[in-house]
C-alpha cells in the first residue's frame, strides 16, 4: 500500500544510503517511497548518519519539484540489523 499522493506529514523509514563526503543521502519510507536528504536535515546536528538507521522525517518541496526529507530524526539504538 502506498502513502497518499501529496502527503507531506511525518514519515517513518530507514536510511538507505549516505555519502558523508557529499552530505547526501536517501531514506526509504515504510511504503517504499525513496526521498533524498542533505546532511543539514539531520536534526541532531551531527551531519552524519549510518545506513540502516530507523528515522522519522518530514517532507518539503525540493529541487526539480520532488519532495525532500527534512528534519531527519534517528531513533536511538536502531540499525540495519533491527528486527523492526
C-alpha positions as CSV (number, residue, x, y, z in Angstrom):
1,X,0.0,0.0,0.0
2,X,1.4,3.4,-1.0
3,X,1.2,6.6,1.0
4,X,-1.4,9.1,-0.3
5,X,-0.1,11.3,-3.1
6,X,0.9,14.7,-2.0
7,X,1.3,13.7,1.7
8,X,3.9,15.8,3.4
9,X,3.3,14.9,7.1
10,X,5.6,12.9,9.4
11,X,7.0,9.8,7.8
12,X,8.8,6.7,9.2
13,X,11.6,4.9,7.3
14,X,15.2,3.8,7.2
15,X,18.3,5.5,5.8
16,X,19.2,3.5,2.6
17,X,22.3,5.5,1.6
18,X,24.5,8.2,2.9
19,X,27.6,9.8,1.3
20,X,29.4,11.7,4.1
21,X,31.7,13.4,1.6
22,X,28.9,14.9,-0.4
23,X,26.5,15.2,2.6
24,X,23.7,13.5,0.6
25,X,21.6,10.5,1.4
26,X,18.3,8.7,0.8
27,X,15.7,7.4,3.1
28,X,13.0,4.9,2.2
29,X,9.7,5.2,3.9
30,X,7.6,2.3,5.2
31,X,5.6,2.3,1.9
32,X,8.7,2.0,-0.3
33,X,9.0,5.6,-1.4
34,X,12.5,7.0,-1.6
35,X,13.4,10.6,-0.7
36,X,16.7,12.4,-0.8
37,X,18.1,14.4,2.1
38,X,21.1,16.6,2.8
39,X,23.3,16.3,5.9
40,X,21.9,19.7,7.2
41,X,18.5,18.0,7.5
42,X,19.8,15.7,10.3
43,X,18.1,17.1,13.4
44,X,20.8,16.4,16.0
45,X,23.3,18.5,14.0
46,X,25.8,15.6,13.6
47,X,25.9,15.9,9.8
48,X,26.4,12.1,9.6
49,X,24.0,9.1,9.9
50,X,24.5,5.4,9.5
51,X,22.9,3.4,6.6
52,X,20.1,1.3,8.1
53,X,19.2,3.7,10.9
54,X,15.5,3.9,11.5
55,X,14.3,7.6,11.3
56,X,11.3,9.9,11.3
57,X,11.2,12.8,9.0
58,X,9.0,15.3,7.3
59,X,8.8,16.2,3.6
60,X,9.1,19.5,1.9
61,X,9.3,20.6,-1.7
62,X,12.8,20.2,-3.1
63,X,14.8,20.7,-6.3
64,X,13.1,19.7,-9.5
65,X,9.7,19.5,-8.0
66,X,10.4,16.4,-5.9
67,X,9.9,16.2,-2.2
68,X,13.0,16.0,0.1
69,X,13.3,14.6,3.6
70,X,13.7,17.3,6.2
71,X,14.2,17.2,10.0
72,X,15.6,13.7,9.9
73,X,15.5,12.2,13.5
74,X,17.2,8.9,14.3
75,X,15.6,6.5,16.6
76,X,18.1,5.7,19.4
77,X,19.6,2.2,19.2
78,X,18.4,1.3,15.7
79,X,20.4,-0.1,12.8
80,X,20.0,-2.4,9.8
81,X,20.1,-5.5,12.0
82,X,17.0,-4.2,13.8
83,X,14.1,-6.6,13.5
84,X,11.5,-4.0,13.4
